[in-house]
Amino acid sequence: MFTSVTTMLEKINQIAGNSTRKKGETKFLSHLFRMLAIFK
């Protein structure tokens, strides 16, 4: 289950990264990934 959530977040992060308009969201997701890495 956790891996599917991570994959979903990666897809969202890629979509957000493709849009310069969503730089703030990308930074937030990057921070979220660092938080998730602690729990891995």
PASEBA-1860 file (N, C-alpha, C; in nm, 3 decimals):
! residues 40
1> MFTSVTTM> 0.083/-0.120/0.000/0.000/0.000/0.000/0.087/0.126/0.000 ~ 0.192/0.124/0.083/0.279/0.242/0.093/0.346/0.271/-0.041 ~ 0.388/0.165/-0.112/0.456/0.185/-0.240/0.363/0.248/-0.343 ~ 0.235/0.210/-0.342/0.140/0.268/-0.437/0.118/0.416/-0.407 ~ 0.117/0.451/-0.279/0.102/0.592/-0.240/0.224/0.671/-0.286 ~ 0.343/0.614/-0.268/0.466/0.680/-0.311/0.467/0.699/-0.462 ~ 0.424/0.597/-0.536/0.419/0.606/-0.682/0.322/0.715/-0.726 ~ 0.208/0.723/-0.658/0.110/0.826/-0.690/0.168/0.964/-0.665
9> LEKINQIA> 0.239/0.981/-0.553/0.300/1.110/-0.521/0.408/1.145/-0.622 ~ 0.482/1.045/-0.668/0.585/1.069/-0.769/0.523/1.121/-0.898 ~ 0.411/1.062/-0.938/0.341/1.107/-1.059/0.292/1.250/-1.043 ~ 0.235/1.279/-0.926/0.188/1.416/-0.898/0.305/1.514/-0.900 ~ 0.418/1.471/-0.842/0.536/1.557/-0.838/0.589/1.584/-0.979 ~ 0.585/1.482/-1.066/0.629/1.500/-1.205/0.539/1.598/-1.278 ~ 0.408/1.584/-1.258/0.312/1.674/-1.323/0.332/1.817/-1.273 ~ 0.350/1.831/-1.141/0.371/1.964/-1.084/0.505/2.022/-1.130
17> GNSTRKKG> 0.605/1.936/-1.143/0.737/1.980/-1.188/0.736/2.028/-1.331 ~ 0.644/1.974/-1.412/0.634/2.013/-1.552/0.571/2.151/-1.568 ~ 0.508/2.200/-1.464/0.441/2.330/-1.471/0.516/2.431/-1.383 ~ 0.578/2.529/-1.445/0.652/2.631/-1.370/0.558/2.709/-1.279 ~ 0.431/2.710/-1.313/0.328/2.780/-1.237/0.311/2.718/-1.099 ~ 0.347/2.590/-1.086/0.323/2.517/-0.961/0.454/2.493/-0.884 ~ 0.546/2.586/-0.892/0.674/2.569/-0.823/0.656/2.553/-0.672 ~ 0.563/2.626/-0.615/0.537/2.616/-0.472/0.491/2.477/-0.433
25> ETKFLSHL> 0.404/2.417/-0.516/0.354/2.283/-0.488/0.467/2.181/-0.501 ~ 0.555/2.201/-0.599/0.667/2.109/-0.618/0.759/2.112/-0.497 ~ 0.785/2.231/-0.445/0.869/2.244/-0.325/0.805/2.174/-0.207 ~ 0.673/2.187/-0.194/0.600/2.122/-0.085/0.610/1.970/-0.099 ~ 0.595/1.920/-0.222/0.602/1.775/-0.245/0.744/1.724/-0.219 ~ 0.845/1.802/-0.256/0.982/1.763/-0.229/1.005/1.749/-0.079 ~ 0.951/1.842/-0.003/0.960/1.837/0.143/0.885/1.715/0.196 ~ 0.769/1.686/0.135/0.689/1.570/0.175/0.766/1.440/0.151
33> FRMLAIFK> 0.838/1.433/0.038/0.919/1.314/0.009/1.028/1.295/0.113 ~ 1.089/1.404/0.158/1.192/1.393/0.262/1.132/1.341/0.391 ~ 1.010/1.384/0.423/0.941/1.335/0.542/0.911/1.186/0.528 ~ 0.864/1.145/0.409/0.832/1.004/0.384/0.957/0.917/0.390 ~ 1.070/0.971/0.346/1.195/0.894/0.347/1.234/0.853/0.489 ~ 1.197/0.934/0.587/1.227/0.903/0.726/1.153/0.776/0.769 ~ 1.030/0.758/0.718/0.947/0.645/0.759/0.977/0.517/0.680 ~ 1.055/0.528/0.573/1.085/0.410/0.492/1.170/0.310/0.569
END
